[in-house]
C-alpha cells in the first residue's frame, strides 16, 4: 500500500510540474516524495531550473547583461544536504566594472503535521568572500534543512560584460525540468556549441524577436527637425532585433560518477557561447574576435598580462647565470631553472593563464598564480636561448574547450624543445619533474603558442609508465602471526602523488598512514629516502608484524601471498559504461614475494601460475609462483600500458580486471608435514 501511495504521489508531482512553475508554489506532493521516480539512487533532484539571459540598453553603460536564475531542489536524504549550499560568482574587470547580485531570495519548505512550513533565507545565511582580486563569491546556505525538504531560491546578476557564462544542462543529480532563454542584441554575434563529448544533448531552438532600446538625447542632436541650438533633452528609442536561443528540457539524467572516469566535466552537457563579432548599426563588422585557434592565440599573446611577461628578464638575469652553468643541455638547464623558480616563487593556489601580479612582482614578493610562475620560467629559459613556449591548459575540473575560445583555458605550463624532442614542465608543483605534471593538468591536450601566433595541440597524456615495485618478505611464526620486511621503489607520477601525501609527515604519522587499512599490523624501523630529491625514485623500507593475516582451519594454514596488498574488489562494477576509464597515466605495479615455510608444514596447494592479457597485450597481468626448498617465491605484476580505456572496450576490460582481483585473492594452503 505504501508503495502504491508513493507512485500516486510521484505521478501527481510530475503532473503538477508539467505546468509553469512559479516561485513559492511548492506542493505537498513535492514534499511527500521519498525517492526520485526515475532514479532511485538520487540523493536530491532539481525539480525546476530556469535561466533567462537578456540585455538592456542604458545611456551610461550601453547594453548590460542580465541573468535571472530560479531553482527548486528536492532533498531526499542527508547525502543531499550539500545541495542546500549555492555559490554565486561575481566578476570584476578593469576600470571598476563589476557584476552585481540583485533580488536574492530563498526559502526552505518542510511538511510538518501535514502542513507546509517555510523558512526564509536570512542575511546570516549569506556569506561574501573575495576569491581573488577579480572574483567575489556569494555563498548562500539555506536554513532548516531536513530529509524531504524542498529548497527554492532566485536571484539576478547584472553584468557590464559581454561574456556569457556557460549554461550547464546536466548536474550530478537529475533535473526534472529546465527552461532556458537567451536573448542577445543583433549587434553581438555569438558562436554557440553544445559539448560534443556529452552523452546528453539538449534541443536548442533558435528564433528572433523585436526589442526597443531607450536613450536620452539633447534636442540639438536628437533630430534634424529641431531648432538648431535649442536646449533641453528628449527620450528617444531605437528598434533592434534579438537573436533568441531557447530550450525546454525534461527528465535530464544525472551525470553519474564512475570509477576512474577522469573529469566528469569533460562529458557534462553544457552550452557554450563565444562572442565572435560586434556589428555596427548598418550590419557591418565593427570588431571581429577569435574565429580560429591561431586568432585566439594571437589575441592571448597580445595581452600584456601574457605576452609581455615572456620578454621581461632584466630583474632575474644576474641571478640565474650560475644556475644554468651547471646544465649540459637545454633539458638539464630547463630542470635546473624549474627548481630555481620553485625555490623563489611559491604558488598561491590560484589558476589562470594570465599573470595576476606580473612576473617581476611575483619574483620579488615570492608568490604568484600559475601564470606568474610558469610565464616567469619561460622568460628565464628564453633569456638563455632555450626554445621555450607556453602551453594553454584546461584543468581536469574545468572541462575541455569545445571550439576556439580564450575562456576555455584556465592554466598554462611550459614546453621546451630541442633536437631530442620536447618536454613539459610546471613550476607550481614542488614535486613535479620534467614530463611529470600535476594530475590537475592531465586533461588530454593543451594548446602550444608560438611567438608568431601559430599554435597547435600537444598531448598532455604521459607516455612513460610510472611504477611501484614492492619486495615483501614473509615469515610465519608459531602462533601464526607473521613478520618481515617491506621495500618499495616508486617512480614518476606515482612518486609525485606519494611525496605530496607523505613528505611533510613526521615518522610517526607516516607509519600511521602505512598501517591504515592493513588490519592488525604494527610497523617499525621506517626509512624514507629521496623524499625531496625528485630526480630519483622514492625508496621506502620498514619492518612489520601482523596477527590476522593467516587463518588456521583444521590444522591447515590459509593466506593470500599479497597479504594486505591484495586488491579486495573490482572497482568497475557497472554493467555498461558511458565514459572512458581514465587512469591519467600508464603504470606498472609489481610484487616480489618471498615466503619462508614454517617448520613442520608443507605445501598442500598453490595458486596456478597464469598470465592474463587485455587488448593484445596492451595491459597484462602476470602471476608466477614456484617453490624453492623451504621458500615460496612469487612474481606478480599488473602492467597497464594504456591509461585510457574506451567505453566499447569496457566489458572486456572489466572481465580482465575481475580475473586480476580473483587471482590476487587466491590462497596458499599449508598442511602439517
Protein Blocks (a to p, Z undefined) as FASTA:
>chain_A
ZZmmmmmmmmmmmmmmmpccdehiacfklmmpmbdfklmkbgbdcfbacddddddddfkl
opadddddddddddfblmlmmmmpccddddddehhiacddehiacdddddeehiacdddd
dfklpccddfblmbccdddddehiaehiacddddddddfbfbdcdddfbdfbdcfbdcdd
ddddfkbccdddddfkbcbdcddddddddddddddddfklmpmkbcehiacddddddddd
ddddddddehiacddddehkljaklmpccdddddfbdcdfkopafbdcdfbfklmmmmmm
mpmklmmmmmgcklmmmmmmmmmmmpcbfklmmmmmmmmmmmmpccehiacjbdfkbpkl
mmmnopacfklmmmmmmmmmmmnopacdddddddfklopafbdcfklpccdcdddddfkb
padddfkbmkbcehiacfklmgoiacdddfkopacdddfbdfbdcdddddddddddfkop
acdddddddehjlmmmmmmmmmmpcfklmmmmmmgonajaddehiacehklmmkbccddd
dddddfklbcceehiacddfklmmpcfbdfblbfbdfbdcdehiacdddddddddddehi
acfbdcddddddeehhlaccddddddehjaccdddddddfbfbdcfklmmmmmmmmmmmm
mmmmpccddddZZ
